[in-house]
Amino acid sequence: MRLFLSVPFSSKVDSKGIIDKAFKSDIEILIQNLEEDGHKVYCAPAAEKWKISHDNPVKVLSGDLDKIAKTDVYIAILDNEISAGVQISMGFALANQKRIVMASPTGVKLSWANNAVSGFQNVSSLNFSFYDELAEQILELITR
Amino acid sequence: MRLFLSVPFSSKVDSKGIIDKAFKSDIEILIQNLEEDGHKVYCAPAAEKWKISHDNPVKVLSGDLDKIAKTDVYIAILDNEISAGVQISMGFALANQKRIVMASPTGVKLSWANNAVSGFQNVSSLNFSFYDELAEQILELITR
């Protein structure tokens, strides 16, 4: 299946635009684990080599939205800090009636709107303690 | 025209769920000014009488999204604090190829994703210093 993985980004880079190493590694392992199961994962920051694109943000974002329109499953990682980009893409996925998986680390309290989304018929939500468990949880959800 | 006005909400209520009076008044005047020009404004928190709905969030949110699908213009008020709900609805409006107006108080720095959205062809963005000027700015944009 084609999986679109939406992850927070701006909140994970330092003032020089360098991505948090642990977060990058967590997401890369998650992508690898999903791909080893035969899926094709698109994750924008990974595709952009973990650098914020200042060149043509319109082209970058509309490219991402096109990918969502074509994906089989849309997966959002939701943190305590709300990500503008993740939320926009989730609204876009909702409008495209995609199958949605919302994944948040244990202890994260969903905002009113995200909690509402979690109750939609085409949406599953899951909590995880460690990123290396997350791939398994996602695979169990989408392949059963 | 039908206008959907998306405003931050959770960040504007206190621990008891009571809405900030000044903000409520600003938005109510904005709605009134837009309606006096002959438009029909839907603003979810105003429709919900400025109370957070705990009863059936799925029904409330999907009702809002249905309104966006039918609106002529979608207007988002963007603050420094990212609103999960505003961002979801903006993604939904983008997917529905709506005419979008992004309005932010002077001094607000748009996130990467919101800045990217502001460059889309169907999106206009404006800054305002006072809410009572905002209606005029919006009307100038959408009726010219």
Chai-1 contact restraints between the chains, C-beta under 6 A:
chainA,res_idxA,chainB,res_idxB,connection_type,confidence,min_distance_angstrom,max_distance_angstrom,comment,restraint_id
A,S10,B,W112,contact,1.0,0.0,6.0,A-B,restraint_1
A,P57,B,A116,contact,1.0,0.0,6.0,A-B,restraint_2
A,V58,B,A116,contact,1.0,0.0,6.0,A-B,restraint_3
A,V58,B,G119,contact,1.0,0.0,6.0,A-B,restraint_4
A,L61,B,A116,contact,1.0,0.0,6.0,A-B,restraint_5
A,I82,B,I82,contact,1.0,0.0,6.0,A-B,restraint_6
A,I82,B,A84,contact,1.0,0.0,6.0,A-B,restraint_7
A,A84,B,I82,contact,1.0,0.0,6.0,A-B,restraint_8
A,A84,B,Q87,contact,1.0,0.0,6.0,A-B,restraint_9
A,A84,B,S111,contact,1.0,0.0,6.0,A-B,restraint_10
A,A84,B,A113,contact,1.0,0.0,6.0,A-B,restraint_11
A,A84,B,N114,contact,1.0,0.0,6.0,A-B,restraint_12
A,G85,B,A113,contact,1.0,0.0,6.0,A-B,restraint_13
A,Q87,B,A84,contact,1.0,0.0,6.0,A-B,restraint_14
A,Q87,B,Q87,contact,1.0,0.0,6.0,A-B,restraint_15
A,Q87,B,I88,contact,1.0,0.0,6.0,A-B,restraint_16
A,I88,B,Q87,contact,1.0,0.0,6.0,A-B,restraint_17
A,I88,B,M90,contact,1.0,0.0,6.0,A-B,restraint_18
A,I88,B,G91,contact,1.0,0.0,6.0,A-B,restraint_19
A,I88,B,A113,contact,1.0,0.0,6.0,A-B,restraint_20
A,M90,B,I88,contact,1.0,0.0,6.0,A-B,restraint_21
A,G91,B,I88,contact,1.0,0.0,6.0,A-B,restraint_22
A,G91,B,G91,contact,1.0,0.0,6.0,A-B,restraint_23
A,G91,B,F92,contact,1.0,0.0,6.0,A-B,restraint_24
A,F92,B,G91,contact,1.0,0.0,6.0,A-B,restraint_25
A,F92,B,L94,contact,1.0,0.0,6.0,A-B,restraint_26
A,F92,B,A95,contact,1.0,0.0,6.0,A-B,restraint_27
A,L94,B,F92,contact,1.0,0.0,6.0,A-B,restraint_28
A,A95,B,F92,contact,1.0,0.0,6.0,A-B,restraint_29
A,A95,B,A95,contact,1.0,0.0,6.0,A-B,restraint_30
A,A95,B,N96,contact,1.0,0.0,6.0,A-B,restraint_31
A,N96,B,A95,contact,1.0,0.0,6.0,A-B,restraint_32
A,S111,B,A84,contact,1.0,0.0,6.0,A-B,restraint_33
A,W112,B,S10,contact,1.0,0.0,6.0,A-B,restraint_34
A,A113,B,A84,contact,1.0,0.0,6.0,A-B,restraint_35
A,A113,B,G85,contact,1.0,0.0,6.0,A-B,restraint_36
A,A113,B,I88,contact,1.0,0.0,6.0,A-B,restraint_37
A,N114,B,A84,contact,1.0,0.0,6.0,A-B,restraint_38
A,A116,B,P57,contact,1.0,0.0,6.0,A-B,restraint_39
A,A116,B,V58,contact,1.0,0.0,6.0,A-B,restraint_40
A,A116,B,L61,contact,1.0,0.0,6.0,A-B,restraint_41
A,G119,B,V58,contact,1.0,0.0,6.0,A-B,restraint_42
